[in-house]
Amino acid sequence: MWNIEEFAGAAHDTVDSLAAYVEESQAGLPPVLTNRPPGELAARLGLDRWIREGGMTAETYRGFLAGYLAAGTRVHHPAHLAHQIAAPFFPAALADFVHGAANNPMALYEMGASAATVEFTVIRWMLEKTGLAGQGGGVLTHGGSLAGLTALLAARAAAAPDAWRAGTPAGELALLVPASAHYSLARSAAILGLGEDAVFELATDPLGRVLPERLPAALDRVRRAGRRPMALVAGACATGTGLYDDLRAIGAFCREHGIWYHVDGAHGASALLSERHRHLLDGIETADSITWDAHKMLGTSSLAAAVLVRRAEDLDRAFRQEASYLFYGEREFDTMGRTVECSKAELGLKVFLNLAWYGERGLGEHVAARYATARRLWELAAARPGFTCPYEPQSNIVCFRYGGPDTDQAAIRARLMAQGDFYLSSAEIAGIRYLRAAVMAPATGDKTLSALLDAVARAGS
């Protein structure tokens, strides 16, 4: 049973600590990360002792929380440029707080009617934005990997309707994806029982973008292997480079040949909210399924991802489960039949509260601003001696190199991380390794970008 007074006090302490943490992070005052080894960190936080003995109080909790936050990675920090994880807006954080107390898993409508209704409304909004409103359907999942898996389950149900009962037809189906696709799609093929041999790589240009004119050859290759396509995947945008495929041309090919067309818009679909950038998603409305992560560019905390389908019944066919203790009586508003998850968090509330506070325009301006900052990094790097940029960015992701052909870019990144001042990731393009920046934090500006390039030059010299 809750001690309401103790909860209220600890909650106030938590809010104060988090407010100070975010303020410090946005100002760039502490290092962006410390990255201590887990053994050392566990000892600093006293984890084993707390587990064995318990007895945490409001006072000792404050000390623990301070140490916990100090040892983590600060996504609000202007130098956090590594991964596509949002610096979450505070309305989404409030939603997490509400869910932590109310705890209404809402895949069964009766277990959380308000949470389910909010999710229905958010999904309807996403369907409208992607051009799938009308007969379309969707559901929120805990992350883009689950959303992608769910989309491919729907594709499998369309290609092999008996697969849920009899299993995936051995050696019969194929998944066509570019090498630049997110790794979770190939993983999903293995989970679905297709096997890695069923994954056929699409021809791309040197930057990893699908070449529509080479799609007939890819389809011919699949057929010569004795298979038929289950789905074809396009990127909007690619995880490594942030570049968009030609969605309309690929969609026209899929429609002509009756191939399930999946658009991985996990990261880049949020550009639909920006008047300046929505043209990058021209043709997304031709997709049979789309994934769209709110925890990337819509400012929500992890995780909240949507899987959207052109025909709602395709998603309903993805799962054919029966369980007498769950599935009986009125099921019209239950979403459990559309997801891997049974107990599903109140994910829609995070997206809704961000929209309720900032509106479509505000979130679109957030996307546009991050894209503009990435372009500014590209301009600054391209103008500096020693830096090489392989492409002009289309999103908030920029790849670049420093030094000559033999300069170890991974070593540069490791030096930066050891110092704790900048957090970058890395990616390969056409077999060459680059440093990679994903501009996610609103606090990132010219001062940080210039300091980053200075630090890279020092680390690479």
Secondary structure, DSSP 8 states (H G I E B T S, - for coil): ---HHHHHHHHHHHHHHHHHHHHHHHHT-S-S-----HHHHHHHHTHHHHHHH----HHHHHHHHHHHHHHS--TTSTTEESSS-----HHHHHHHHHHHHH----SSGGG-HHHHHHHHHHHHHHHHHHT-TTT-EEEEESSHHHHHHHHHHHHHHHH-TTHHHH-S-TTTEEEEEETTS-HHHHHHHHHTT--GGGEEEE-B-TTS-B-GGGHHHHHHHHHHTT-EEEEEEEESS-TTT-----HHHHHHHHHHHT--EEEE-TTGGGGGG-TTTGGGGTTGGG-SEEEEEHHHHS---S--EEEEESSHHHHHTT-----TTTS-S--TT--GGG-S-SS---HHHHHHHHHHHHHHHHHHHHHHHHHHHHHHHHHHHHTSTTEE-SS--SSSEEEEEESSTT--HHHHHHHHHHHTS-EEEEEEETTEEEEEEE---TT--HHHHHHHHHHHHHHH-
